[in-house]
Amino acid sequence: MASDQHKIRERVKQLLEKPGNGNCADCGAADPEWASYTLGVFMCLSCSGLHKNIAQISKVKSVLLDPWSSSEAEFMESVGNNAAKAKYEKIVPAFYYTPTHKDCTLLREQWIRAKYERKEFQCVKRQEPYSAGYREGFLWKRGRDNGQFLSRKFILSEREGVLKYFNKHDAREPKAILKINTVNATFQPTKIGVNNGLQITYLKDNSTRNIFIYQEDGKEMVDWFNAIRAARYHYLEVAFPGASKSELLQKLTRNYIKEGYMEKTGPKHTEGFKKRWFTMDDRRLMYFKDPLDAYARGEVFIGSRENSYSVLPGLPPNIQGYHWQFGITIVTPDRKFLCACETEEDQKDWIAAFQTVINRPMQPQEYAVEAYFKHKP
């Protein structure tokens, strides 16, 4: 009996060598060691935990540790990740965000539920919440001054090219209008302190503005996120008619390159260093007094090496007033920005983040952004 069980388990284990089965069916992580024996897919440990939330559809087992029956092994052989993908991801819209193992739990769980529980990608009608071009509803928005979350009405209109929200439920005029061409959205549950927290940024007079929102219903939040991506996709199709689909998809939403605390000094380099929250958003380096501030205290454009931008470890000699020992000097054509990190690891991570941006040649439209920063009052 034990030897039979060993043979069956080895049979299941060998299926991991088949094309498609060597990565998690849901997040793409390498070397999955778990499987759903009712769906016929192999997955990573993290996604197997999310499958347990849809136990009526998906029953999971460890490939290496749990006992397997011959009928379960046969079923796994008959399906596998590639066949399941062809079925459950048959019509995923181009703009829909497909999460990776690096993404937050909310995105991965709702992707799993959308595929197997709601079967959204087998029927276009089920995609209307995020593909209709119009969406409205109530979301909890963090107050700019008091930090309290209050219910606000939001409307996303592709036709108008805007996302807007209203301070009062019966208000005729919106409190703010966010133009889709500058909107970005990124899930930030840890930073915001709520599981479904979404940070939306937009440009107002070419300066970055933040709003922080959430909804208790995870599906609602992910639908809002994908509706924003859909609106951005259709805007960009018109704005950049010669661009390829892959080029457009890269521009829909973006996660920040890096965030965290550093100390900084002022332009004269004589002021004491102050602790600030820094966000590297593409080529914009922003700093805030608090991570959840609506406005940045300052923004710095980080161009490319060819345009005389560089980053150096350490601070110039004779600089005083810093508490953290691991300095960074950011060199721009106009001046040097001095920062200090708490640990050597932070210093290395920040320098690596700056290098990824500096090593990338500037796009034509980025020169206009750089020019704005140079002439900023």
Secondary structure, 3 states (H helix, E strand, C coil): CHHHHHHHHHHHHHHHHCCCCCECCCCCCECCCEEECCCCEEECHHHHHHHHHHCCCCCEEECCCCCCCHHHHHHHHHCHHHHHHHHHCCCCCCCCCCCCCCCCHHHHHHHHHHHHHCCHHHCHHHHHHHHCCEEEEEEEEECCCCCCEEEEEEEEECCCCEEEEECCCCCCCCCEEEEHHHCEEEECHHHHCCCCCEEEEEEECCEEEEEEEECCCHHHHHHHHHHHHHHHHHHHHHHCCCCCHHHHHHCCCCCCCEEEEEEECCCCCCCCCEEEEEEEECCEEEEECCCCCCECCEEEECCCHHHCCEEEECCCCCCCCCCCCEEEEEECCCCEEEEEECCHHHHHHHHHHHHHHHCCCCCHHHHHHHHHHHCCC
